[in-house]
């Protein structure tokens, strides 16, 4: 598998951004979906568990559409805050302070900034999200051990989707998959997750003095 460190800087930033659901801006609500009674009951359980979480941390592994692989640690403090710190040789951090999302290149000491409100991360970081709503969840797929919820991207920015994957027994978030307009998938799986541990505010601070490119 080709290491992420071996691709160009622009390609690497693109992979990281799409993998963390940041590359596609301006997501909107999909057309309403119809849920069966069993699906509605399952969605209610997922919704209750997911919205009860205030803080979460653990490890992640990311797979890009061309076989790129990277990993690191993540921290979430809801509402609005997240950090992904990539292990070497990748020198990237993704930080959200509740308003802006920064994709920081620690090697070049530069960063790209995205408004949180225009990225799918707003769903993960919302104070509360209604995962029982057909106006938010486009599709539900049940497998023996997992449940997948698909949210659709605004067609004005190109077709694509965000899939959230939950454990069927515990209803814990296990993975998400971003499918871009070309049908290419980038997945992020999380593990060794701890819920409820106090979050360090320093993890969510963006250095606005760094040279930045704002993408709106």
URPELIN-V603882 format. One line per field, one symbol per residue. phi: phi as a letter, one per 30 degrees, with the letter a starting at -180 (. if undefined). psi: psi as a letter, one per 20 degrees, with the letter a starting at -180 (. if undefined). burial: + if it has 24 or more other C-alpha atoms within 12 Angstrom, else -. A space follows every 50 residues. Layout:
phi: ???
psi: ???
burial: ???
This chain:
phi: .ddddccddddddddddddcicdccidbddddcccddddddddddddddd dddcbaalcbbccddcidbbalbbbbbcdjbabccddeddcbbcbbcjbc cccccdddhbaccbdedcbdedddcddabddcdddccdabbccecbbccc ccdeddcjdlacccccddcciddcabbccddcidcbcbccahdccjdecd eddcccddddebcccb
psi: ppqhiirrghgghgggghhjlihorlqrprqqqpqrggghgghggggggg iipgqqqbqqppprhjjqprrbqqppoqqipqpooqqqipmqqpppjigq ppopohgilrqpppphikqihhghjqhppnjipiigohqppprhiqpppp pqqphijqqrqppppqphgijqphqqpppahjjpppqopqrlpppippqo hhijppniiqpqopp.
burial: ---++------+++++++++++++++++----------+--++-+++-++ +-+++++++++++++--+++++++++++++++++++---+++++++++++ ++++++---+++++++++++++++++--+-++++-++++++----+++++ ++++----++++++++++--++++++++++----++++++----+----- --+++++---------
